[in-house]
Amino acid sequence: MRFILPLAEQLERAAAELSAARPLSSRMALILIDNAFELMCHQRCLERLDEDGRSANPKLTLRDKLAGRGQNFDAKTSLLKRAGYFADVDIRSIQILHGYRNQLYHVGLRDDPVIGPLAHLYLKLVLSYAPRLLRPVRFLRWEESLCRGEIIGHFPELAETRRYNCKVDVSAFCMRVAARVDTAPLLLRDALADHLMALAGKSESDFGIIAKGRSGKDDPTQTLRRVQLEADTIEEVVRRHRERERLLKATQIPFEPFDSDRLSIARGSSVLVEANQKLLPKWKPRHKKLPFESWRRQAAKLRLGVDDLAVLDRYARLHQEIDDLDEVMAEPIQDMYGWHQYQEDLAMDRR
């Protein structure tokens, strides 16, 4: 029962937060839902290990047992997927939604416009899986908190329970929690599409800073190709240096750690072009032409989706594509700001 009580508390509090329909409430709700789901998965993994241990033909490996008892969320869901609890599309959705919990912890308000709709979707997904992970009716050990009534508010059926026949109706509890949340259409697809439109617009605006180069006459498509080439080449150089360092460390040969920041001075020169031809002879840019209009078209198509989990998957992939290009552009944009500042300083000196 010790895990049932916090699980019930968190899901009911999450439902209340979602009903409040405020940005902070949505963030709190998503965190609570994710933690409740982790509790469910952890408990089911422990029970799975116990069932396998008592089986005449145990099938779980030592790696499976370590995953089930450990703290790695992906390892637990992978173990449960192999046991037939999750479908591939559900695992993908769970990974995406769990990633937003981590983002709220470490990054903050980056995707705030869609946290509410995503929290609604996560709650719906968790409530659909709770009876299967916990079993529709679950027997509890007798504990003093039953006497004090701490859990009866969440599971009214315990009010009339006998001391050694404590059981809760998980399915009925999930239905009560779902009923507490606003049942109006949540327009998840519209929220995700609007957010991607805004991200694509911001990315296009950022690219505009470097699109025509320092001369103001460069071809934007060629600029896009150049920044991709430089980023991929630098990444490959760093990868090779890191691999070399691992080999030297394994053989206990002294070495000086490689400072990847020094590579930034090569941007805009022919050095990286020559290095690209040697290190990545089959290199092709991910974006051969400006992707911003294509991103907007793809975002608009999300509104036509039928299955929310499939829409979430397409949204996450497009979001990652935008993020990847933003990361590639970050340093060239900083370089451009630095160059403009240098030009302003020169102009001030001439006055």
C-alpha positions in Angstrom: 0.0 0.0 0.0 2.9 2.3 0.6 3.2 3.1 -3.1 -0.5 3.1 -3.8 -1.2 6.1 -1.6 1.4 8.5 -3.2 0.4 7.3 -6.6 -3.3 8.1 -5.9 -2.4 11.4 -4.3 -0.3 12.5 -7.3 -2.8 11.5 -10.0 -5.7 13.2 -8.2 -3.6 16.3 -7.6 -2.6 16.3 -11.3 -6.2 16.2 -12.3 -6.9 19.2 -10.0 -4.0 21.1 -11.5 -5.2 20.5 -15.0 -8.7 21.6 -14.2 -7.1 24.9 -13.0 -5.9 25.5 -16.6 -3.0 27.8 -15.7 0.6 27.5 -17.1 2.1 26.7 -13.7 -0.6 24.2 -13.0 0.1 22.4 -16.3 3.8 22.1 -15.5 3.0 20.7 -12.0 0.5 18.3 -13.5 2.9 16.9 -16.0 5.6 16.3 -13.4 3.1 14.6 -11.0 1.8 12.4 -13.8 5.2 11.3 -14.9 6.3 10.5 -11.3 3.1 8.4 -10.8 3.8 6.5 -13.9 7.3 5.8 -12.8 5.9 4.4 -9.6 3.6 2.1 -11.5 6.4 0.8 -13.8 8.8 0.3 -10.9 6.3 -1.7 -8.9 5.3 -3.8 -11.9 9.0 -4.5 -12.7 9.6 -5.7 -9.1 6.5 -8.0 -9.3 7.7 -9.3 -12.7 11.1 -10.2 -11.1 9.4 -11.9 -8.2 7.1 -13.9 -10.5 10.0 -14.9 -12.7 12.0 -15.9 -9.6 9.2 -18.2 -8.4 8.7 -19.7 -11.9 10.0 -23.3 -12.7 11.5 -21.8 -15.9 12.9 -18.4 -15.1 13.5 -16.3 -18.3 14.9 -13.0 -17.0 18.6 -12.4 -17.3 20.8 -10.6 -14.8 20.7 -7.5 -17.0 16.9 -7.7 -16.8 16.9 -7.9 -13.1 19.3 -5.0 -12.7 17.0 -2.9 -15.0 13.9 -3.8 -13.1 15.5 -2.9 -9.7 17.4 0.2 -11.0 16.5 3.8 -11.5 16.7 4.0 -15.3 13.3 4.8 -16.6 13.9 3.7 -20.2 15.3 0.3 -19.0 12.2 -0.3 -17.0 9.8 0.5 -19.8 11.9 -1.6 -22.2 11.6 -4.6 -19.8 7.9 -4.1 -19.6 7.6 -3.8 -23.4 9.3 -7.1 -23.8 6.8 -8.6 -21.3 4.0 -7.4 -23.6 2.7 -4.4 -21.5 3.5 -1.7 -24.0 3.1 -1.3 -27.8 5.8 0.5 -29.8 3.7 3.6 -30.4 3.0 3.9 -26.7 6.7 3.5 -25.7 7.6 6.3 -28.2 4.9 8.5 -26.7 6.0 7.7 -23.2 9.6 8.6 -24.0 8.6 11.9 -25.5 6.3 12.9 -22.6 8.9 11.8 -20.0 11.4 14.0 -21.8 9.2 17.0 -21.2 9.3 16.2 -17.5 13.0 16.3 -17.6 12.9 19.6 -19.6 10.7 21.2 -16.9 13.3 20.2 -14.3 16.4 21.4 -16.2 15.4 23.9 -18.9 12.2 25.4 -17.8 9.7 27.2 -20.0 11.0 26.4 -23.4 7.8 24.7 -24.7 5.4 26.2 -22.3 2.6 26.7 -24.9 2.1 22.9 -25.3 2.7 21.6 -21.7 -1.0 21.7 -20.8 -2.2 19.7 -23.8 0.7 17.3 -23.4 -0.1 16.8 -19.7 -3.7 16.0 -20.6 -2.5 13.4 -23.1 -0.1 11.9 -20.6 -2.8 11.6 -17.9 -5.1 9.9 -20.4 -2.3 7.4 -21.3 -1.3 6.7 -17.7 -4.9 6.1 -16.6 -5.4 3.7 -19.5 -2.4 1.7 -18.4 -2.9 1.8 -14.6 -5.3 -1.1 -14.4 -3.0 -3.3 -16.4 0.2 -2.4 -14.6 -1.4 -2.6 -11.1 -4.2 -5.1 -12.0 -7.9 -3.9 -12.0 -8.4 -4.9 -8.4 -5.4 -4.8 -6.1 -5.0 -6.4 -2.7 -3.1 -4.4 -0.1 -1.3 -5.3 3.0 -2.9 -4.1 6.3 -1.2 -1.0 7.6 -2.0 1.6 10.2 -2.7 4.3 7.7 -5.8 2.3 6.7 -7.1 2.8 10.3 -6.3 6.5 10.2 -8.3 6.9 6.9 -5.4 8.4 4.9 -6.2 6.4 1.9 -10.0 6.1 2.2 -10.5 9.5 0.5 -8.9 8.1 -2.6 -10.4 4.6 -2.4 -13.9 4.8 -0.7 -14.3 1.0 -0.9 -11.8 0.6 1.9 -14.2 2.2 4.4 -16.0 -1.1 4.8 -13.0 -3.4 4.3 -12.1 -6.2 6.7 -8.7 -6.2 8.3 -7.2 -9.0 6.1 -9.2 -8.4 2.9 -8.0 -4.9 1.9 -8.5 -4.4 -1.8 -8.8 -1.3 -4.0 -10.6 -1.0 -7.4 -7.9 0.5 -9.6 -10.2 0.8 -12.6 -12.9 2.7 -10.7 -10.2 5.0 -9.3 -8.9 5.8 -12.8 -12.5 6.6 -14.0 -13.0 9.0 -11.1 -9.7 10.8 -11.8 -10.6 11.1 -15.5 -14.0 12.5 -14.6 -12.3 15.3 -12.7 -10.6 16.6 -15.8 -12.4 18.9 -18.2 -13.9 16.7 -20.9 -14.0 19.5 -23.5 -12.0 18.9 -26.7 -8.3 19.7 -25.9 -7.3 20.7 -29.4 -3.9 18.9 -28.9 -3.2 18.9 -32.6 -3.9 22.6 -33.0 -1.6 23.5 -30.0 1.2 21.3 -31.4 0.9 22.8 -34.9 0.8 26.4 -33.6 3.9 25.8 -31.5 5.9 24.3 -34.4 4.8 27.2 -36.6 6.2 29.6 -34.0 9.5 27.6 -33.7 9.9 27.5 -37.5 9.3 31.3 -37.7 11.9 32.0 -34.9 14.4 29.7 -36.6 13.9 31.5 -40.0 14.3 34.8 -38.2 17.6 33.6 -36.6 18.9 32.3 -39.9 18.2 35.7 -41.4 21.0 37.1 -39.3 23.6 35.0 -41.2 21.8 34.3 -44.4 23.6 36.8 -46.6 26.9 36.7 -44.8 29.1 39.6 -43.8 29.1 41.1 -47.3 25.3 41.1 -47.4 25.4 39.5 -50.8 25.8 35.8 -50.1 23.3 33.2 -51.3 21.3 32.1 -48.3 21.2 28.5 -49.7 24.9 28.4 -49.9 25.2 29.8 -46.4 22.9 27.1 -45.1 25.1 24.5 -46.8 28.3 26.0 -45.4 27.1 26.1 -41.7 25.9 22.5 -42.0 29.3 21.4 -43.5 31.2 23.2 -40.8 29.1 21.8 -38.0 29.3 18.2 -39.3 33.1 18.4 -39.9 33.8 19.8 -36.5 31.6 17.1 -34.9 33.6 14.4 -36.8 37.0 15.9 -35.8 35.9 16.0 -32.2 34.6 12.4 -32.4 38.0 11.2 -33.7 39.9 13.0 -31.1 37.7 11.6 -28.3 38.2 8.1 -29.7 41.9 8.6 -29.8 41.8 9.9 -26.2 39.9 6.8 -25.1 42.5 4.5 -26.7 45.4 6.4 -25.1 43.7 6.3 -21.7 43.0 2.5 -22.0 46.7 1.9 -22.7 47.7 4.4 -20.0 49.6 6.6 -22.4 49.7 10.3 -21.3 47.9 12.8 -23.5 46.8 16.4 -23.6 42.9 16.7 -23.7 41.6 18.1 -26.9 40.0 21.6 -26.7 37.2 21.5 -29.2 36.6 25.3 -28.8 39.7 25.9 -30.8 38.1 24.6 -33.9 35.7 27.6 -34.0 38.5 29.8 -35.4 38.4 27.7 -38.6 34.8 28.6 -39.4 34.5 30.5 -42.7 37.8 29.2 -44.0 38.7 26.6 -46.6 40.3 24.4 -43.9 37.0 22.9 -42.9 36.0 22.3 -46.5 39.2 20.4 -47.1 38.8 18.5 -43.9 35.3 17.6 -44.8 36.4 16.1 -48.1 39.0 13.9 -46.3 37.0 12.9 -43.2 33.5 12.7 -44.7 33.9 12.0 -48.4 30.3 11.0 -48.9 28.9 14.0 -46.9 25.6 15.5 -47.9 23.8 18.3 -46.2 20.7 17.4 -44.3 18.9 20.4 -45.7 19.7 21.1 -49.4 17.4 24.1 -49.5 15.8 26.4 -46.9 13.5 24.2 -44.8 11.4 26.8 -43.1 8.4 26.7 -45.5 8.5 22.9 -45.5 8.4 22.9 -41.7 5.3 25.1 -41.7 3.6 22.9 -44.2 4.4 19.8 -42.1 3.2 21.6 -38.9 -0.1 22.5 -40.6 -0.7 18.8 -41.5 -0.7 17.9 -37.8 -4.2 19.5 -37.6 -5.5 16.8 -39.9 -4.2 13.9 -37.8 -6.6 11.4 -36.3 -4.5 9.5 -33.7 -3.1 11.7 -30.9 -0.1 9.4 -30.3 0.8 9.4 -34.0 0.5 13.2 -34.1 2.8 13.4 -31.1 5.4 11.3 -32.8 5.4 13.5 -35.9 5.5 16.7 -33.8 8.5 15.4 -31.8 10.5 14.5 -34.9 9.8 17.9 -36.5 10.6 19.7 -33.3 14.0 17.8 -33.1 14.7 18.8 -36.7 14.2 22.4 -35.9 16.3 22.1 -32.7 19.1 20.5 -34.7 19.4 23.3 -37.2 19.1 25.9 -34.4 22.1 24.3 -32.7 24.1 24.3 -36.0 23.3 28.0 -36.4 24.1 29.1 -32.9 27.8 29.7 -33.2 27.7 31.3 -36.7 25.1 33.7 -35.3 27.4 34.6 -32.4 30.3 35.1 -34.8 28.1 37.5 -36.8 27.2 39.5 -33.7 30.9 39.7 -32.8 31.8 40.8 -36.3 29.1 43.6 -36.2 30.4 44.7 -32.8 33.9 44.8 -34.3 32.7 47.0 -37.2 30.9 49.3 -34.8 34.1 49.7 -32.7 36.1 50.5 -35.8 33.6 53.1 -36.8 33.7 54.7 -33.3 37.5 54.8 -33.5 37.4 56.7 -36.7 35.1 59.4 -35.3 
